[in-house]
Amino acid sequence: MSRAPMWRAIVALGVIAASLFFALTQSARLGLDLRGGTQIVLETKDSPVVEADAESTQRALEVLRQRVDALGVSEPSLYRSGQQRIFVELPGVQDPREAAEVIGRTAQLTVHPVWGATDQQGADKGKPAKDGSRTLADPDQKGAFLKLGPAALTGEGVKDAEAVLDQQTMSGWMVDLTFRGQAGKDWARVTGAAACAPQGAPERRVAIVLDGKVLSAPGVTADVACEVGISGGSTQITGGFDREEARDLAALVKGGALPVPVQVVEQRTVGPTLGADAIAASTQAAIIGLALTGLFILVVYRLLGALATIALALYGLISYAVLVALGATLTLPGLAGFVLAIGMAVDANVLVFERAREEYLGARALKSAPVAAAHLDKPLRTGFNKAWSAVVDSNVTTLLAAGLLFFFATGPVKGFGVTLSIGVLVSMISALVITRVLADFAIRRRFVRGRPGLTGITSHGRVRAWLARREPRLVRHRRRWLGVSALLIVVAVAGIGLRGLEFGVEFTGGRLVEYSTSRPVDVDAARTAVADAGFPRAVVQESGDGDISVRTGELSNDQQHTIKAALAKEGGEVTVERDELIGPSLGDELRQKALIALGIAVATQLIYLSVRFRWTFAAAAVSAMVHDVLLVVGLFAWLGKPVDSVFLAALLTVIGYSVNDTVVVFDRVREARRRDPSTDLETTANKAVIQTLPRTVNTGMGALFILAALAVLGGDSLADFSVALIAGVVIGMASTVFTAVPIAVQLEGGRPAPPVRPKRSEDSGDGGARSPLERRGRARDSGAVV
């Protein structure tokens, strides 16, 4: 074995060993959409005295962390995003009402002396006067109010707060407060002043206020001396609390006051069974899709296909290992991206095998006899070398789209961008390193050398054989194809204009809740129940296997609970499977980000392709990409399917796939024009299309197997996602031949490319080396491929 294969073998073994280590020693971090729970996104707002910047938001985060820890949630996660966003993930929490109320309150705890009592609130309406006094409702007497003096101390002086049961009087739960430093002295001073008032007088009480509400106003007992007060730095808050109320209050007080107000701009809740079902369905789809893809390439490429299947299995191992090693969160769309990237790995293998098949068959055609088995390694080596340029270019375009998802998307869809990026990078390692090591090892075996037909590259594929017989002149009818493309665009735009797009709550704001019931509920009965509960404008539809989805505008957690109770009268026990709340400001922001992401995707693809190819080719590729995007969007408009963040992920993936396929063809055109610039562009482009068509069909079939498995087995969450990608892959395969190439030829006007000196190196990725078939020059008809 030569030094280069040995080097690759060492790298491959090292990568596999490291992947096994991480896969066996670490577990994947699952997103809330896979393990169930609640995610709340908070946005900090400016207060009269504090600006909501990164520093104040970080301080608010630390306060919230203490509150969440006191709630007793298992493995909560809190992190800041940008200047003013705080993400709170609460695994296992299915009712977000309690959590949202506790963590979102400003919790400004203050202690006030009581100056007197009245039966009228007064003109201040509970707001502090210039001297700090205020009038608030008495919690112990309905209709009565307490006149409070300025705050004697604040919650910042509270060292600890704990919910305890009153063991002496057994009157219920209370909150035990412990003060720190000066706060303990302030407490003694305010209670000492109250002790000077006569027994039963309102001035003998001390008011504990939280967020403008008197929680407790206990009276100072008779054993407390005047002007001495309660020493020891501790006290209790009573108020007839139950255990949960006392625990929540203790969490608020212990956490302290938020430095700036916060507002809930997004809230998502996923039921525990939905995530488990999604994992099972996606795993099953991945196994079936991978098995069908492996069987397909095994039939087409025989031994090399079997080796590629092994490499694909190792691709799955390496991708998972990278995911857990980086600590990335695996979400439901991310799981789909993980499965989808298998198609990218298949594409790289097919590119290599088709180039190797061309090299072998070209050499055999020159010699008019079978090539010696000992020479199998040369066509395979040349196939890997010549496919390198197309593999890199096509994968970079997909990485650009995945990168945009990471920067512009939020929540689970960001996870799709992460896993797709990892999958694309690992697919190149799988195809260009692992598959090559396995192939180099296999073709050096005596058994294989004596039976070269086992490799799968010594005979025509069915698609290639059909093309060789028919010799179609596809590019000659380019105006006809462009006319058909224009007609399809008109149909798509008509669908968008006439039917409109069904934007999801991510882009419009509002709330979407999906309920499952213990017994079947007719959608009309559900619609009536929701309307009778006070929500006549809610959109009630059937979702999934008998589930009911309710979409409204602004809806509080208590109102959502009211709808749930109304449905329970019709359907028995009701479970919230999915709950998404998006604030109107965030919906506008996400919609703007979606448009920006699509615009940047088009611009970056154009810039990259202009650098790698002529500007005419770049413009043609981007035009075909826009054509594909419009057709997919138009399809969803005609079908009335939702356009949400998951659809955006599918759309950006379609962009990557569309350009991916076009780049492979243009790479062939570039290679041929460098070799012979004087050849007519129409002839060169037609030959490139025919040469790459087997690869397009084989790669498309591999991707469609996986996407079809996701569409059928992935559940409702991935059905629309898979439909968009299936449409995108099919349209992208066709648009390369019937849109991108005709546009490029039209823009070029049949003019030859500027003279370029061909590279001599066989290992150049640009196709500088000439195969025996290529060295025959233009003697052969450009349409007669092998």
C-alpha positions, 0 to 999 in steps of 0.5 A: 500500500502506498504512503498516501493510502496509509495516511488516509487509513490512519486518519480514518481509523483515528476518526472512527476510534474517537467517534466510538469513544464519544458515542459510548461515553456521552449521551445526546442532549435532547431539545425540549421538543424531543423530551417534553417540557416548556421553553419561555423566551423573555425580553427585558425592557427599559425601566425608568432608572435602568436601561435594558442592555446586555449587563442588566439582562445578565443580572436579570438572568442570574435572578431568574436562575435562583427563582428557577432553581427554587422551583425544583425543576430537573435540569433547567437551562437558562441562557442569554441571547443577544442584548435583551433575550433570555431563554428559559428551558424547563424539562418536564413542565407541562403547565407553563402558568405557574412557571411563567408567573413566578419567573416573569414577575419583577418581585420587588419586595419592600417592607413598610411601616403602617401609618393608619387604616381607611376604607378608601384607597385614595387618589394615589390609586396605590402608586407611591407619593412623592414622600414614598407613602402609598395606600394599598388593600388590606389583605386581612380585611375586605374593603379596607386599605392601609396607609403605608409609609416609605419603604424601610428595607427592600428584598435585596437585604433578604439573605434567605427565604424558605417555605415552612409549615407552622408547627406551633399553631398548625395554621398552614404554610408561611415563608421564613425570612432571614436578613443580612447585615444592615437589613436586620437592623432596619427590620429591628428599627421598623418593628420597634417603631410599630411596637410603640403603638397601642395594641390593636392599632393599625400602626402596630402592624408592619406591611410586607409588599410584593409588586405593589400588593400587600402580601402580609401585614402582621402585627407586632406582638406584645413582648416586643419592646418599644424602640427595640424591635425584633432582633435576630435578623429574621421574621415570617410572612403569613397569609394563609398560603398553601405549600405551592404558594409558599414555595413560589413566594420564597423563590421570588423573595430569595431571587430578589428583584429583577433589575429591569422588567421582563416580558414573555415574547415566546412560549413553547410547551411539548407533551412528554409523549410527542417527543418520544413518538417523534424520536421513535418515528424519526429513528425508524425513518432513518433506519429504513431510509438508510437501508433502502439507500444502501440497497439502491447503491449496492444494486447500482455499484455492487462492491463499491456500493457495499463499501459506500453503505459501510461508510454511510453507517460510519457517517452516522456514527461520526455525525452523532459523535460530533454532535455529543462532543460539541454539546449541541442540542438535538431537536426534532428538525435537527433530527431531520437534518441529521437524516437528510445529510445522509443524502449528501453523503450518498451524493459524494459517493455517487460523484466519485463512482460515476467519474471512476466508471467513466475513466474505466469505460473510456480506457476500455473503449480506446483499447477495444478490449477489457482493461487489465484488472490490475489497472482498476485502481487508476480509474478509481483514483482519478474518480476521487481526484476529479470529483473533489472540485464538484464535491467541495463546491456543492457542499459549500453551497449547502453549508452556506444555507445551513449557516444562515439557519444558524444565525437567523433561525431560533429554537428548534430550527437552529438545531436543524442548521447545526446538524445539517452543517455537521452532516455535510462536513462529515459526509465529505470525510465519509466519502473522500476518506473512509470510502476511499480507504475501503475501496483502495483496500478492496481493489488490491485483493486478489479475489477482486482483481480476478473479478473486476466486474464486482466493483460496479464500475466496469459496466454501463448503468441503465441510465447511462446505457439508455443515454448512449443509445438515444444521444438526446440533444436536450440543450438544443430545445432550451427556449422550449424548456425556459418557456415551460419554466416561465409557465410554472412560475406563473402558476406558482405566483398565481397560487401565492396571489390567489390563495395566499400563504398560510403563515404560522404563528411564528410569523404572525404572532398568536398562540397555537395549541394542539390538544389530544383527547381520551375519546374522539371529538368531532371538529365541529363540536370542538369548534362550538365548545371553544366558541361557547368558552368565550373564543368565537374567533379561534380557528379550530381544526383537526390535527394529526390522529384525531387531535384538535388544534386551536389557533388564536391571537393573544391568549393568556395561560389562564385562557388556554386552560379555559379552552382545555376545560371546555374541550374536556367536556366533549373529549374527556381527559385532555392533554396538551401535546404542543403549545406555541405562543409568539408575541406580535413583536417577535412574529414581525421580527421572525418574518423579517429575519426569514426574508433577510435569510432568503435574500442573503442566501441568494446573494451569497450563492451568487457571490460564491458561484461568481468566484468559482465560475463565470458570472453567467454561470453564477447568474444561471444557477441563482436564477434556477434556485429562485425558480425552485424556491418559487415553485415550492412556495407556490405549491404550499400556497395551492395546498394550503399548508402552513408556512412556518419556521420549519418550512423556512428550514426546508426552503433553505435546504432546497436552496442548497440542494438546487445549487448543489445539483447545478454546480456538478453540471457546471463543474463538468462544463468548466472542465471541458472548456478548459480542455478545449475552449474552442468547442461550441458551448451548446455542445459542451453543455449538452455533453456535461448534462448527459455525463452527469445525468446518471449521477443526478438520478442516482443521488436523487433516488437516494435522497428521495428514499430518505425523504419518503421515509420521513414523510410516511413515518416521521409523523405530523411534525415532519410531514410538511417538512418532508413534502417541501423537500421532496418537491424541492429535490424533484424540482431541483433535479429538473431545473438543473437540466431545463432551467440552469443550463439553458439560461447559462447557454443563453447568457453566454450566447454561444461564445467560447470561454477565454483561453485557459491553459489546462492543468497537467497535474492529475490530482488537480480538482479541476480536471486537468488530467485527461483520461484516455477517453478525453485524449481522443479529443473531438473525434468522438460525437459529443453526444456519444457518452459511455 
